[in-house]
Structures are given as structure tokens and as C-alpha cells.
Amino acid sequence: MSNSKAKLVIQVSLDVLLVVLSAFLIFWLAGKVYTFGYNIFNEQAVDTLENARVTEVTVPENVTAEKLAEIIYEKGLVTDKTIFYLQVKLSDYNDKFVAGTYTLNTAMTPTEMMKVITSDTKGK
């Protein structure tokens, strides 16, 4: 009889541990997903206007959103390449980029950069 009680205690303990770990995992993942979504829709510039660094960016013909994100990230104009890629894909500017060399700065938000890169003014 005590052997069956011990098995029951162990089984209940394992079930409780599984529920607690599952709840922790769900809350942890929810936090990560929220932060990721927040970063996509809450556009931030890399620097303030006073500390902005100006850089020239060359956009090739028929640039993909993935390649553009890589170029912008390598120039230090955004802090997260994946976030910028998704911002491009979710924007009205996707697939409307005009090839050329543009003057951008680190005080610009992603949308401001996309607006410049879709115009024929070359950012000047």
C-alpha cells in the first residue's frame, strides 16, 4: 500500500512540475513574441539628431527586402537586420525601391529611410 502511495505522490509531483514548467515556457515565449512585435511596429532611430552619423547607401537594381536589410544593417543605420527586413515587408514601400546612392543618417527611422530610398531624389 505504501508503494502505491509513493507512486501516486511521485506522479502528482511530476504532473505539477510539468504544469509549472509549461506555464513558465508559455509566459517566457509570450514575452519574447511581444518584444519582437513591439520592435517591428515601434520604429526607433539608432541615434538622436545631435549624434547622427551621415552615411551614403547604394541600392542596387531590383534589390530584395532581405538584401536591403543587409545593406542598411551593415551601414549601422539599424540595430537589427531581421526587424528592418520585416518592417520593409510589412510597409507600403516594399518592392518600390529605386536604385541609386542615397544619403541617410542614423537619426532616421526605418520608415524615413524607406521613404527616401523609394524616391528619385537620391536623398540629397
C-alpha positions as CSV (number, residue, x, y, z in Angstrom):
1,M,0.0,0.0,0.0
2,S,2.8,2.5,0.8
3,N,4.4,1.6,-2.5
4,S,1.3,2.7,-4.4
5,K,1.1,5.9,-2.3
6,A,4.7,6.7,-3.2
7,K,3.9,6.2,-6.9
8,L,0.9,8.5,-6.6
9,V,3.0,11.2,-4.8
10,I,5.7,10.9,-7.5
11,Q,3.1,11.0,-10.3
12,V,1.3,14.1,-8.9
13,S,4.7,15.8,-8.3
14,L,5.8,15.2,-11.9
15,D,2.4,16.4,-13.2
16,V,2.7,19.6,-11.1
17,L,6.3,20.2,-12.2
18,L,5.2,19.7,-15.9
19,V,2.4,22.2,-15.5
20,V,4.7,24.8,-13.8
21,L,7.4,24.4,-16.5
22,S,4.8,24.6,-19.2
23,A,3.3,27.8,-17.7
24,F,6.8,29.3,-17.4
25,L,7.7,28.4,-21.0
26,I,4.4,30.0,-22.3
27,F,5.0,33.2,-20.4
28,W,8.6,33.4,-21.5
29,L,7.7,32.8,-25.1
30,A,4.9,35.3,-24.9
31,G,7.3,37.9,-23.6
32,K,9.7,37.2,-26.5
33,V,7.0,37.4,-29.1
34,Y,5.6,40.6,-27.6
35,T,9.0,42.3,-27.6
36,F,9.7,41.2,-31.2
37,G,6.3,42.6,-32.4
38,Y,6.8,45.8,-30.4
39,N,10.2,46.3,-32.0
40,I,8.7,45.9,-35.5
41,F,6.0,48.5,-35.0
42,N,7.7,50.9,-32.7
43,E,10.3,52.3,-35.0
44,Q,13.4,53.8,-33.4
45,A,16.3,55.6,-34.9
46,V,19.8,54.4,-33.9
47,D,20.9,57.9,-32.7
48,T,19.5,61.3,-31.8
49,L,19.6,64.1,-34.3
50,E,22.5,65.7,-32.4
51,N,24.6,62.5,-32.5
52,A,23.5,61.4,-36.0
53,R,26.1,60.0,-38.4
54,V,25.6,60.6,-42.1
55,T,26.3,57.7,-44.5
56,E,25.8,57.0,-48.2
57,V,23.9,53.9,-49.1
58,T,24.0,52.4,-52.6
59,V,20.8,50.5,-53.5
60,P,21.3,48.1,-56.5
61,E,18.7,47.4,-59.2
62,N,15.9,45.1,-58.2
63,V,17.0,44.9,-54.6
64,T,15.2,42.4,-52.4
65,A,13.9,43.3,-48.9
66,E,16.5,40.8,-47.5
67,K,19.4,42.4,-49.3
68,L,18.3,45.9,-48.5
69,A,18.1,45.0,-44.8
70,E,21.6,43.6,-45.0
71,I,22.9,46.8,-46.7
72,I,21.2,49.1,-44.2
73,Y,22.4,47.0,-41.2
74,E,26.0,46.9,-42.4
75,K,26.0,50.7,-42.7
76,G,24.9,50.9,-39.0
77,L,21.6,52.6,-39.8
78,V,19.5,49.9,-37.9
79,T,20.3,47.7,-34.9
80,D,18.5,44.6,-36.1
81,K,18.6,43.3,-39.6
82,T,15.6,40.9,-39.1
83,I,13.4,43.6,-37.6
84,F,14.2,46.0,-40.5
85,Y,13.5,43.2,-43.1
86,L,10.1,42.7,-41.6
87,Q,9.4,46.4,-41.4
88,V,10.2,46.6,-45.1
89,K,8.0,43.6,-45.9
90,L,5.1,45.0,-43.9
91,S,5.4,48.5,-45.3
92,D,3.8,50.2,-48.4
93,Y,7.4,50.7,-49.7
94,N,8.2,47.0,-50.3
95,D,9.3,46.4,-53.9
96,K,9.3,50.1,-54.7
97,F,12.9,50.9,-54.1
98,V,14.8,53.0,-56.7
99,A,18.4,52.0,-57.5
100,G,20.9,54.7,-56.7
101,T,23.1,56.2,-54.0
102,Y,21.3,57.9,-51.1
103,T,22.4,60.0,-48.2
104,L,20.9,58.6,-45.0
105,N,21.7,59.2,-41.3
106,T,21.4,57.3,-38.0
107,A,18.7,59.7,-36.7
108,M,16.2,58.5,-39.4
109,T,13.6,55.9,-38.5
110,P,13.2,52.9,-40.8
111,T,10.2,54.4,-42.5
112,E,12.0,57.7,-43.1
113,M,14.8,55.7,-44.8
114,M,12.4,53.7,-46.9
115,K,10.7,56.9,-48.0
116,V,14.0,58.3,-49.2
117,I,15.0,55.1,-51.0
118,T,11.7,54.9,-52.9
119,S,12.1,58.5,-54.3
120,D,14.2,59.6,-57.2
121,T,15.8,62.4,-55.2
122,K,18.7,60.2,-54.0
123,G,18.3,61.7,-50.5
124,K,20.1,64.9,-51.4
